Amino acid sequence: MSGSDQGNTYLEKVVAQQAVLEDDLRSRRAPAPAAAPAGVAPPPPGPIAKRRQALGGAPAADGPAPGPVDVRISGFWRWKNVLVPPNAFVVHTRRGRAEPLHIGLGVSFRFNPSTDSFLVVPGATQTILINAYCICRELQGVLVQGYVQWIIQDFATAYRKLDFGDADDPMRLVNLQLREQAEAAIKDKVSTMGVRDVLSDKQPIIEELTARLRAVAEGEDNSDQGLGLRIVTVQIKEAVVSSSRLWENLQKPYRAEQGQIARLAELEAEEAVAQREMAAARIKETQRLEHERELAELRARNESQLFDTEAAEKLRRTKREHDDARAVAELQTETMRHALPLERERHEEEAVTARLRAERDHELARLRAEGEHAIAEMRARSRHEQALLELEREGARAAIENDRTPAAVQTRLIASLPDIMAKLPKPDELRTVTVNGADQTSVAGLITQLAAIVGALRAAADGGGDAVTGGRGPAGR
């Protein structure tokens, strides 16, 4: 959105605040009284209604609004009293008289409705709010807001020259006329001034407006040409440029200058901070170098002390070693001097020990030989005795074998046949042995055949004979 399309927010706020202020300063009017419910007394009439009733007029159907001054009227018919507040001007006239009967501030009087008339006007200070839309010398719109406060100074002159005939607000027409004169004066003065002069210095406008209003209200040089009023104060509240673009352009130089000042201040602050940081860094680095130098000096001093201590210790140890070596050499010399007799005694003892050891070895060898000879004799004797026992056992076994019957021998042979067959080698060839002349039905013949088979198998195992085809063996014969 362009600058021309944007509204002047500040101007809108100023106008809205002026409207609110005018509403607050405007005399509040009571709403028309509603129909009173039965049994409730109606509220008392206002001063304007009382005046109309006192003059003999009938009140309006909807009831007139109360005036700005609370006037109380008492009595009845021709004998009535009008009580005026002390801060209100009043003028009392009567038919047939050119001059008023009573005129002044807060004057109360007797009143005859058939011949008399009166006018009550507020005596308090009046405030007029001014909104003057002006054109300055550069042909730019400017809104000037101000206010004028005035008061009645000579009511005898004022009531003749001014119109206080509005029953609801006697001051309305007077305020309207003064407002128009004030706006005209402001516009005339602003048209000769520049925009910057209007915004920056409002005193010329105040002086011009005060002079013109006082000339009208009070008269020039205290003459009787005035309106009987006195200007209390004239003030200018606001002067706002109507164009939002012009308003922004007028603010840009100052804003740019302030931005420049702010940026320069930031740069100065940054420079100061940088200098402080560099100074702090320099101090910190200096302290670090000083600390390192002190540490280096302390380390060098400690190393020097340590080197001196080690050198002293090495010197002490070297001296101690030399002393120990000398003492050891002396001790060795003394020991060697004392060791020669001991060495001779040791050699003699070794010779005696060697001779005794040789004698002991010879004796041990002799005893070992004698023991071995005795052991050999005992072993030979034991073998001889075992041989004799074995011969005796063989003889007894042979006797037992000889004493056996053939049936027992056959039975034993038959019992040992499985073992004999298991121990026999596996034959490579099958040979047939025929035993002639033997009774195969008897046990003896069977044994004879078995013996022949065993003999043939042994002969085959030993490599003898090719094949036994016939003939009688020794057992068969």
C-alpha angles and dihedrals in degrees: 000000000000124000092251091057094051119091124237099251094187092052091050091051092049093051092047092050090049091053092050091049092050090051091050093049094045113102109256115242122211113235120250109283114254124225108288115236120246115283094020120109114234118246117265116269121257124252094264091052090048090051092050091047090048090051089051098252122137119243119250119268093247094039123252121263115256117258128239093260123063103224118180120208120192135176129049139268110337096351105071134140125215114209113199123194115248093245096056131085117229135187120195119196133179132205113263096024125100096202126057118258093220130014129163146071118321096349115162121197147167115273134206110193093203096059109013137076132182141188125208120198127180113254097201124110114278124217123208119195115212128204108180117182101203139180114224129209092275089055092250124140116249128180113215118192124191144136138231125207119200138167137196109263102170109025092180088063096036099054090052096048103034133062111241093159098114104112094203098043116009091187097052098091092042091051091047092052093047091047091054092049091048093050091049091051092049093048092050092051096044092050088066095048134076124243093252092049091052092049097043105035120031096165095095089054091049092049093048093047093046092050094050096045093047091049089055100038101035102023128239117292091358092296124158091249093094129098096246092256132120125214108227101185142343121203136173112216106179141008112191130178110235096212112078092203093052090045091054092045090052090051096046098078092051092043091047090048091048090046089051091049091047092048092047089049089051091049091048090048091048091047091049090048091047091049091048090048092049090047090048090047090048091049090046092049091046090050090048092051091046090049091049091048091051090047090049091050091047091047091049091048091049091047091048091050090046091049091049090048092048092046091049090047092048090049090049092048092047091050090046091049091050090049091046091047091049091047090047091049091050090046091049091049091049090044092050090049090052093037097063094073089041090050091051089048089048092051090049090048091047090050091050090045091049091049091048090046090051091049090047092049091049091049091047091049091050092048091046091051092048090048093049091048090050091047091049091050090048091050093048090049090048092049090048091050091047090049091051090049091048091051090049090049091048091049091050091047091048090049090050091047092049090048093056122104121238090249092057091048091050092047092052091046092051091049091052095046095093091054092046092050092047091052095046115101119252108263118239091202135034113233130180121222118198117197112200126198097023127118104240093188096062128073092240091054091048091051090048091053092047091050090051090051092050091049092050092049091050090048090051091048091050092049098251127138125002104234133348106221102162148326133101125285126217091265090052096054 
